[in-house]
Amino acid sequence: MSVATSSFATTSEKSTPTASNRWDASEWQRPLPKKVIRSFADESLDEPWNAWLRYLSHRKCPCSLAQLLSSRQSPLIWSTVVSLRNEETENIIALTQHHHYKKKNREREIQERLSSWLLEADTVAIDSSHALECVAWAWVMPFLATHCREPLWWSLLDRLIQNAADACQLDVTKSPLSAILLGGELPLVLAHVFPERKATAELLGLAITNLSESLTELLDGEGMLPATHLPLLRPLLGCWTRCRAVMETRRKFLWSNDAEDQYRWLVTQTLRMSRPGGAMIFNGMTFGRSARDLFRAALQLGGNDIDAAAADCLFASPKDGETITNEELSPAYHSEWSALAILRNRWSRKARQLAITYADGQNRIELCQGPSVILSGNWSFEITHNGQMRPQDATAEWDEIAFESDEDVDYLELEMEVTPQIRIQRSFLLARRDQILILADAVLCEKADPIEYRSHLPLADEMTTHLEADTCELTLKSPQPCTRILPLWLPEWRSANGHGKLDVQQRHILMEHSGVGRLFAPLFFDLSRKRNSRPLTWRQLAVGQMRQNVSDNQAVGFRVQIGQEQWLLYRSLTEAANRTVLGQNLMGELHVSRFLKTGEVEELIEVQ
């Protein structure tokens, strides 16, 4: 985060105030009444504290966190990270709930917890849990004044101011949640709850600057985080939403216009990166009360009517969900900068959705059929070239080479260089109305050398599998049959000879294929539950060029039939040429179409 460090430096360079100068008039300002400020100098050292407590007890503003954001649980829960959640953090967060204020005889418990926390503050690791605890303490400091000793209270305030100052040392691109909590939300809350004290009030400008820059630096221009930080999407939305609520009470101190635009985009993108039913993608947590409260608050502060309608369709039961068309708000999204894509057929709890990330050489996918998760994890591969195995290089990167999204399909294609002579092109195609998905790898070698391909598709935890005895078809169940998978490069019947296999090993779908120079391994997913009982079949087709059939390492074609529905898939493995498949003249690299009842072919996509 690029921050202006001068204010922090000034705060951190000050010596810790002594008991005698804490009440100096120069340290205080309005809205603290002048007569109260004068009383600090006129009375003994014991009396200013009592005068301060009397003032706090009658102060109507500023609003507490519970007043700003209505939530059954503390809104701070929105920013907890599953891997770092602990009982101590949750206990401190619980103090921000209004009903905890009314509990009697809590002084000893609070002082012990606070004393222990301050004792460990100098040595504890700075992570998001500690940062969130700092924000929680800041919110309850007015309440703590009447529940702990004066020296302990001032020690906490000094520590929180120091932590906010030290936040300039955190890199927002590496530790975004900790940096924003400590460098943005913490100083904002301190300035909000204690506008009377100059040392805290002066933190406001710096907090606004840090928050503005964090939104514009971390997001892709359309509100999307980098794929590497995707697990923090909702915790960060929670942080920025709380800050947005605080700034709503001080309109002249809102963050920049660019930051406001990014926040509003972020609300939309968080909807896109949610599973049907509301859970976060790549995250095992369910869509509970706290998530509903977060979305309600975010939609009120940064959403619009279309966002609200999309949320109703995605999270509510189908009978309650409003209708929203894909033209009003596309359910799909791709960001090359973020290295992620979401393919989804519509806004609905019953949607078919594929989430894809391809950062740091990892290709993580998550396939959902409604709320049910079918695939989830990293899709890895290995290539054997001339008998030498070449596993996926951990330092190699996936590059996006094509993305298309329209009313018929969402399509993404990635490429990775395995060796200077070998490339792998990976494609993802979701046909929206047809409810089919095609996942495919094309291995392209510059020379006509023997190559073998193997990859592992990760199954979701709740999925069970069934391989047919006579055919190569694979059925996934959860617990009822939900998806049928067809390995198109293999013959339908196991008795026929094929170059490879499809199997299930250690919670992964194992794909194997072999060829000379080039090969194409497509998996066809039938995502329609209504078609589960219908008969199916598939065939590899002859591909003609200049009245002669071409070999499998030049181009391949496939026909799939389920019930009365049929589809055609074609892939060129060399430079595109005028070829014929099933009576269709094709010029592109990839072609997918459906057969109509009239016998005509309707193109879904053609990639040149």
C-alpha positions in Angstrom: 0.0 0.0 0.0 1.4 3.4 -0.9 0.8 5.4 2.2 1.7 8.9 3.3 3.8 8.1 6.3 4.3 11.6 7.7 1.3 11.4 10.1 2.2 8.0 11.3 5.8 9.0 11.8 4.7 12.0 13.8 2.5 9.8 16.0 5.1 7.1 16.5 7.9 9.6 17.3 6.0 11.1 20.2 7.0 9.9 23.6 4.3 8.1 25.5 2.2 10.7 27.3 2.7 10.9 31.0 -0.2 11.1 33.5 0.4 14.8 33.9 0.3 15.8 30.2 -2.5 13.5 29.0 -4.9 16.2 30.2 -3.1 19.1 28.6 -5.6 21.3 26.7 -3.5 21.1 23.6 -4.3 17.4 23.4 -8.0 17.9 23.2 -10.5 19.6 20.8 -14.2 19.9 20.0 -16.7 18.2 20.2 -15.3 18.0 23.7 -16.9 21.1 25.4 -14.4 23.8 26.4 -15.6 23.8 30.0 -14.6 20.1 30.2 -11.2 20.8 28.7 -10.7 23.6 31.2 -11.7 21.3 34.0 -8.8 19.0 33.1 -6.3 21.8 34.2 -8.2 23.1 37.1 -8.7 19.8 39.0 -6.3 17.3 40.5 -4.9 14.4 38.5 -7.6 12.0 39.7 -10.5 14.3 38.7 -9.8 14.7 35.0 -10.4 11.0 34.5 -13.8 11.2 36.3 -14.7 14.2 34.2 -13.8 12.3 31.1 -16.0 9.3 32.2 -18.9 11.6 33.0 -18.6 13.1 29.5 -18.5 9.7 27.9 -21.5 8.5 29.8 -23.7 11.4 28.4 -22.2 11.5 24.9 -24.8 10.6 22.2 -22.4 10.4 19.3 -20.6 8.8 17.7 -22.6 5.7 16.8 -21.4 2.3 18.0 -20.7 -0.5 15.6 -24.1 -2.1 16.6 -25.9 1.1 15.8 -24.1 1.5 12.4 -24.7 -2.1 11.2 -27.6 -4.2 12.3 -26.4 -7.8 12.6 -27.2 -10.8 14.8 -23.5 -11.4 15.3 -20.8 -8.7 15.4 -20.0 -7.3 11.9 -16.4 -7.9 12.8 -17.1 -11.7 12.3 -17.3 -10.8 8.5 -13.5 -10.5 8.4 -12.5 -13.6 10.2 -10.4 -16.0 8.2 -11.2 -19.7 8.7 -7.6 -20.7 9.0 -6.8 -18.1 11.7 -10.0 -18.1 13.7 -9.5 -18.7 17.4 -11.4 -18.5 20.6 -9.6 -15.5 22.0 -10.3 -13.4 18.9 -14.0 -14.4 19.0 -14.2 -13.5 22.7 -12.8 -10.1 22.1 -15.1 -9.6 19.1 -18.0 -10.6 21.3 -17.4 -7.5 23.4 -18.6 -5.4 20.5 -22.1 -6.8 20.8 -24.5 -4.5 22.5 -25.9 -7.2 24.9 -22.4 -7.7 26.3 -22.4 -4.1 27.5 -25.2 -4.8 30.0 -23.6 -7.7 31.7 -22.7 -6.9 35.3 -19.6 -7.6 37.3 -17.4 -8.0 34.2 -14.6 -5.6 35.4 -12.3 -8.4 36.6 -12.8 -10.6 33.5 -12.2 -7.6 31.1 -9.2 -6.3 32.9 -7.6 -9.7 33.0 -8.2 -10.3 29.3 -7.0 -6.8 28.4 -3.9 -7.1 30.6 -3.0 -10.4 29.0 -3.5 -9.1 25.5 -1.3 -6.0 26.1 1.4 -8.2 27.7 1.5 -10.3 24.5 1.1 -7.4 22.0 4.9 -6.8 21.7 5.7 -10.3 20.7 2.6 -11.6 18.9 2.8 -12.2 15.1 1.0 -9.6 13.1 -1.7 -11.5 11.3 -5.3 -10.8 10.5 -6.6 -12.2 13.8 -4.4 -9.8 15.8 -5.4 -7.0 13.5 -9.1 -7.8 13.9 -8.6 -7.9 17.7 -7.1 -4.4 17.5 -10.2 -3.1 15.7 -12.5 -4.8 18.2 -10.7 -3.2 21.1 -10.9 0.2 19.4 -14.7 -0.1 19.0 -15.3 -0.9 22.7 -12.8 1.6 24.2 -15.7 4.0 25.3 -17.3 1.0 27.1 -14.0 -0.1 28.6 -13.4 3.3 30.3 -16.0 2.4 32.9 -14.8 -1.3 33.3 -11.0 -1.0 33.7 -8.4 1.1 35.5 -7.3 4.4 34.0 -3.6 3.3 33.4 -4.8 0.1 31.6 -7.2 2.1 29.4 -4.5 4.6 28.4 -2.0 1.8 27.7 -4.5 0.2 25.3 -5.1 3.5 23.5 -1.4 4.1 23.1 -0.9 0.6 21.8 -3.7 0.9 19.2 -2.3 4.2 18.0 1.1 2.7 17.7 -0.2 -0.3 15.8 -2.0 2.0 13.4 1.3 3.9 12.9 3.3 0.7 12.4 0.9 -0.5 9.7 2.8 1.5 7.1 5.4 -1.2 7.3 2.9 -3.8 5.9 2.7 -4.6 2.2 -0.9 -4.5 1.2 -0.2 -6.7 -1.9 1.3 -9.5 0.4 -0.8 -9.2 3.5 -3.9 -7.3 2.4 -6.3 -8.1 5.2 -3.8 -7.3 8.0 -2.6 -4.1 6.2 -6.1 -2.8 5.6 -7.4 -3.6 9.1 -4.5 -2.0 10.8 -3.7 0.8 8.3 -7.3 1.7 7.3 -10.0 0.4 9.6 -8.2 0.8 12.9 -7.3 4.5 12.5 -10.7 5.2 11.1 -12.4 3.6 14.1 -10.1 5.5 16.5 -10.9 8.8 14.8 -14.6 7.9 14.8 -14.9 6.9 18.5 -12.6 9.6 19.9 -12.9 12.8 17.7 -12.2 14.8 20.9 -8.6 13.7 21.2 -6.2 15.2 18.6 -4.0 12.1 18.5 -6.9 10.0 17.3 -8.7 12.6 15.2 -5.6 13.2 13.2 -5.6 9.6 12.0 -8.8 10.2 10.0 -7.1 11.6 6.9 -4.5 8.9 6.8 -7.1 6.2 7.2 -9.1 7.6 4.3 -6.0 7.7 2.1 -5.0 4.2 3.0 -8.5 2.8 2.4 -8.8 4.6 -1.0 -5.4 3.3 -2.2 -6.1 -0.2 -1.0 -9.2 -0.5 -3.1 -7.5 0.9 -6.2 -4.3 -1.1 -5.8 -5.8 -4.5 -4.9 -8.7 -4.6 -7.4 -8.5 -5.0 -11.1 -10.4 -1.9 -12.1 -13.7 -3.8 -12.0 -13.7 -4.8 -8.4 -12.0 -8.2 -8.6 -9.1 -9.4 -6.4 -6.1 -11.3 -7.7 -6.7 -15.0 -7.7 -4.0 -15.5 -5.0 -6.1 -13.4 -2.6 -9.5 -14.9 -3.5 -10.0 -16.5 -0.1 -9.9 -13.0 1.4 -12.7 -11.7 -0.9 -15.4 -11.7 1.7 -13.2 -10.8 4.7 -12.0 -7.8 2.7 -15.6 -6.9 1.7 -16.5 -7.0 5.4 -13.7 -4.7 6.3 -14.4 -2.2 3.5 -18.2 -2.4 4.3 -17.7 -1.5 7.9 -15.4 1.4 6.9 -18.0 2.5 4.4 -20.7 2.6 7.1 -18.4 4.7 9.3 -17.7 7.1 6.5 -21.4 7.4 5.8 -21.7 9.3 9.1 -18.9 11.8 7.9 -19.8 12.5 4.3 -17.0 15.0 3.7 -14.4 12.3 4.6 -15.5 9.7 2.0 -12.8 7.8 0.2 -11.9 8.8 -3.4 -14.3 8.5 -6.3 -12.2 5.7 -7.8 -12.3 3.9 -4.5 -16.1 4.2 -4.3 -16.4 2.9 -7.9 -14.2 -0.1 -6.9 -16.2 -0.8 -3.8 -19.5 -0.8 -5.8 -17.9 -3.2 -8.4 -16.6 -5.4 -5.5 -20.2 -5.9 -4.3 -21.1 -7.2 -7.8 -18.0 -9.4 -8.1 -18.6 -10.9 -4.7 -21.9 -12.1 -6.0 -20.3 -13.6 -9.0 -17.7 -15.4 -6.9 -20.4 -17.1 -4.8 -21.7 -20.6 -5.3 -25.4 -21.1 -6.1 -27.0 -20.9 -2.7 -24.5 -18.4 -1.3 -21.4 -20.1 -0.1 -18.0 -18.8 -1.2 -16.2 -20.6 -4.0 -13.2 -22.7 -3.0 -14.4 -22.5 0.6 -16.2 -25.2 2.7 -18.1 -22.7 4.8 -21.9 -22.6 4.3 -23.9 -19.5 3.7 -24.9 -18.6 7.3 -26.4 -15.7 9.1 -23.2 -13.6 9.2 -22.8 -13.9 5.4 -26.4 -12.8 4.9 -25.9 -9.8 7.1 -22.7 -8.9 5.2 -24.4 -9.0 1.8 -27.4 -7.1 3.1 -25.1 -4.3 4.4 -22.9 -4.3 1.3 -25.9 -4.1 -1.0 -27.4 -1.2 1.0 -24.1 0.7 0.9 -22.7 -0.1 -2.5 -25.2 -2.2 -4.5 -28.0 -1.4 -6.9 -31.3 -2.9 -7.8 -29.7 -5.3 -10.3 -27.2 -6.5 -7.7 -30.1 -7.0 -5.2 -32.1 -9.0 -7.7 -29.0 -11.2 -8.6 -28.5 -11.8 -4.8 -32.1 -12.8 -4.4 -31.9 -15.3 -7.3 -28.6 -16.7 -6.2 -29.2 -17.0 -2.4 -33.0 -17.2 -1.9 -35.2 -20.1 -2.6 -36.4 -20.3 -6.2 -40.0 -19.3 -5.4 -38.8 -16.2 -3.6 -36.1 -15.2 -6.1 -36.7 -12.3 -8.5 -36.0 -12.7 -12.2 -32.9 -11.2 -13.7 -31.7 -11.7 -17.2 -28.2 -12.4 -18.2 -28.3 -9.3 -20.3 -29.0 -7.1 -17.3 -26.0 -8.5 -15.5 -23.7 -11.2 -16.9 -23.3 -14.1 -14.5 -19.9 -14.9 -16.1 -16.7 -12.9 -15.7 -13.1 -13.1 -16.6 -10.1 -11.1 -15.5 -6.7 -11.8 -17.0 -5.1 -9.4 -14.5 -6.7 -11.4 -11.6 -6.0 -14.7 -13.4 -9.5 -16.0 -12.8 -12.8 -16.7 -14.5 -16.3 -17.7 -13.6 -18.5 -19.5 -16.1 -22.2 -19.6 -15.1 -25.3 -20.2 -17.1 -27.7 -17.9 -15.1 -28.5 -16.3 -11.8 -30.2 -19.0 -9.9 -29.8 -21.4 -6.9 -29.9 -24.1 -9.6 -27.2 -22.6 -11.7 -24.4 -24.6 -13.3 -21.2 -22.9 -12.5 -17.4 -23.4 -13.1 -14.9 -21.2 -11.2 -11.4 -21.2 -12.5 -8.1 -19.6 -11.3 -4.7 -19.9 -12.9 -2.3 -18.0 -10.8 1.2 -19.2 -9.8 1.1 -22.1 -12.2 -1.8 -23.7 -10.4 -5.1 -24.3 -12.2 -7.8 -24.6 -9.5 -11.3 -25.3 -10.6 -14.6 -25.7 -8.8 -17.7 -27.1 -10.6 -21.1 -26.6 -9.0 -24.5 -28.0 -10.0 -26.7 -25.8 -7.9 -25.5 -25.9 -4.3 -23.7 -29.3 -4.9 -20.0 -29.1 -5.5 -18.8 -31.7 -8.0 -15.1 -30.8 -8.6 -12.9 -28.7 -6.4 -9.1 -28.4 -6.3 -6.0 -28.1 -8.6 -6.2 -29.8 -12.0 -2.6 -31.1 -12.5 -1.0 -32.9 -15.4 2.2 -34.7 -16.5 3.5 -35.3 -20.0 5.8 -38.2 -21.1 7.8 -37.3 -24.2 10.0 -39.9 -25.9 9.8 -42.0 -22.8 10.9 -39.1 -20.5 8.3 -38.0 -18.0 7.9 -34.2 -17.6 5.7 -33.3 -14.7 4.1 -29.9 -14.6 6.7 -27.3 -13.9 5.9 -25.4 -10.7 7.5 -22.2 -12.1 5.6 -22.3 -15.4 2.6 -20.0 -15.8 -0.8 -20.4 -17.4 -1.6 -17.7 -20.0 -5.1 -16.8 -21.2 -5.4 -17.0 -25.0 -9.1 -16.8 -25.4 -12.3 -15.9 -23.6 -15.8 -15.6 -25.0 -19.1 -15.2 -23.3 -22.5 -14.8 -25.0 -26.1 -16.1 -24.6 -25.0 -19.6 -25.7 -21.7 -20.3 -24.1 -18.9 -19.2 -21.7 -15.5 -20.3 -23.0 -12.0 -19.9 -21.6 -8.7 -21.2 -23.1 -5.4 -21.3 -21.3 -1.9 -22.3 -22.5 1.3 -23.4 -20.7 4.7 -24.1 -22.2 5.8 -27.5 -20.8 9.1 -27.6 -22.7 10.4 -25.4 -25.6 9.0 -28.1 -27.9 5.7 -28.9 -26.1 2.7 -26.8 -25.2 -0.6 -27.7 -23.5 -3.8 -25.8 -24.3 -6.6 -26.3 -21.8 -10.2 -25.3 -22.7 -13.3 -24.9 -20.6 -16.7 -24.6 -22.3 -20.0 -24.2 -20.5 -23.1 -24.3 -22.8 -25.7 -22.3 -20.9 -29.0 -23.6 -22.2 -27.7 -27.1 -23.0 -26.3 -27.6 -19.5 -23.2 -29.3 -20.8 -19.6 -28.7 -19.9 -16.5 -29.7 -21.9 -13.1 -29.8 -20.2 -10.2 -30.6 -22.5 -6.5 -30.6 -22.8 -4.7 -30.4 -26.2 -1.0 -31.4 -26.1 1.0 -30.0 -29.0 4.5 -31.1 -29.8 6.6 -29.6 -32.6 7.9 -33.0 -33.7 6.1 -36.3 -34.4 7.4 -37.9 -31.2 5.5 -40.4 -29.0 3.7 -38.5 -26.2 1.7 -39.7 -23.2 -0.7 -37.5 -21.2 -2.0 -37.9 -17.7 -4.0 -35.5 -15.6 -5.9 -35.6 -12.3 -9.2 -33.8 -11.9 -10.0 -33.3 -8.2 -13.4 -34.5 -6.9 -15.3 -32.7 -4.2 -15.5 -34.3 -0.8 -19.2 -35.3 -1.0 -19.0 -36.9 -4.4 -19.1 -40.7 -4.9 -18.3 -42.3 -8.3 -19.6 -45.2 -10.4 -17.7 -46.5 -13.4 -19.9 -48.5 -15.8 -18.8 -52.1 -16.4 -19.3 -52.2 -20.1 -18.8 -48.6 -21.2 -16.2 -45.9 -20.3 -18.9 -43.7 -18.8 -18.4 -42.3 -15.3 -21.3 -41.3 -13.1 -21.0 -38.9 -10.1 -23.4 -39.1 -7.2 -24.2 -36.9 -4.2 -26.0 -39.1 -3.1 -28.3 -39.3 -6.2 -26.8 -39.4 -9.7 -26.1 -35.8 -10.6 -23.5 -35.8 -13.5 -22.5 -38.2 -16.2 -19.0 -37.8 -17.7 -18.0 -39.1 -21.1 -14.3 -39.5 -22.1 -14.7 -38.7 -25.8 -11.2 -39.7 -26.8 -12.0 -43.2 -25.7 -14.4 -45.6 -27.4 -17.8 -45.9 -25.8 -17.4 -49.7 -25.2 -14.6 -51.0 -23.0 -14.2 -54.0 -25.3 -12.9 -51.7 -28.1 -9.3 -50.7 -28.2 -8.5 -47.2 -27.0 -5.4 -45.0 -26.5 -5.8 -44.3 -22.8 -8.2 -44.7 -19.9 -10.5 -43.0 -17.5 -10.4 -44.0 -13.8 -10.9 -42.8 -10.3 -7.9 -42.8 -7.9 -7.4 -41.2 -4.5 -10.4 -38.8 -4.9 -9.3 -37.7 -8.4 -10.6 -38.5 -11.9 -7.6 -39.9 -13.8 -7.3 -39.2 -17.5 -4.8 -40.9 -19.7 -4.2 -40.5 -23.4 -1.3 -41.2 -25.8 -0.5 -40.2 -29.4 2.2 -39.1 -31.8 3.1 -35.4 -31.9 -0.3 -34.1 -30.8 -3.4 -35.3 -28.9 -6.7 -34.0 -27.7 -8.4 -35.3 -24.5 -12.0 -33.9 -24.0 -14.3 -34.7 -21.1 -18.0 -34.2 -21.7 -20.1 -33.4 -18.6 -23.9 -33.8 -18.8 -25.1 -31.4 -16.1 -28.8 -31.9 -16.6 -30.4 -34.0 -13.9 -33.5 -34.5 -16.2 -31.3 -36.3 -18.7 -29.8 -38.8 -16.1 -32.1 -41.6 -17.1 -31.9 -41.0 -20.9 -29.7 -43.3 -23.0 -26.5 -41.9 -24.4 -23.8 -42.7 -26.9 -20.7 -41.0 -28.4 -18.5 -41.7 -31.4 -15.3 -40.3 -32.8 -15.9 -39.0 -36.3 -13.9 -39.1 -39.5 -12.4 -35.7 -40.4 -11.9 -35.1 -44.1 -9.6 -32.6 -45.9 -9.2 -32.6 -49.7 -11.4 -35.7 -49.9 -9.0 -37.7 -47.6 -9.3 -38.5 -43.9 -6.8 -36.7 -41.7 -5.0 -38.5 -38.8 -5.9 -38.0 -35.1 -2.8 -35.8 -34.6 -4.1 -33.3 -37.1 -7.8 -32.9 -36.2 -10.5 -34.8 -34.3 -14.3 -34.7 -34.3 -16.9 -36.2 -31.9 -20.6 -36.7 -31.8 -22.5 -37.0 -28.5 -26.1 -38.1 -28.2 -28.3 -38.1 -25.0 -31.9 -39.0 -25.6 -32.9 -36.9 -28.7 -30.3 -34.2 -28.1 -27.0 -34.3 -30.1 -23.8 -32.2 -30.2 -20.8 -32.0 -32.4 -17.3 -31.2 -31.2 -14.3 -30.5 -33.5 -10.7 -29.6 -32.7 -7.9 -28.8 -35.1 -4.4 -29.7 -33.7 -2.6 -28.1 -36.6 -3.1 -24.8 -38.4 -6.7 -24.3 -39.2 -7.8 -25.6 -42.6 -11.0 -26.2 -44.5 -12.1 -29.6 -43.2 -15.3 -31.6 -43.2 -16.9 -33.3 -40.2 -20.3 -34.9 -40.4 -21.2 -32.9 -43.5 -20.1 -29.6 -41.9 -17.3 -27.5 -43.5 -15.2 -26.0 -40.7 -12.4 -23.5 -40.8 -11.6 -22.8 -37.2 -9.5 -24.3 -34.4 -12.5 -25.3 -32.3 -16.1 -25.8 -33.1 -19.1 -26.9 -31.0 -22.7 -27.1 -32.2 -26.0 -28.7 -31.4 -28.3 -30.6 -33.7 -31.8 -29.3 -34.0 -34.9 -31.5 -34.4 -35.0 -30.4 -38.0 -31.6 -32.0 -38.6 -29.9 -28.6 -39.0 -26.9 -27.7 -37.0 -26.8 -24.6 -34.7 -23.4 -23.3 -33.9 -22.6 -22.7 -30.2 -19.0 -21.5 -30.7 -16.3 -21.4 -33.2 -12.8 -20.3 -32.2 -10.6 -19.2 -35.1 
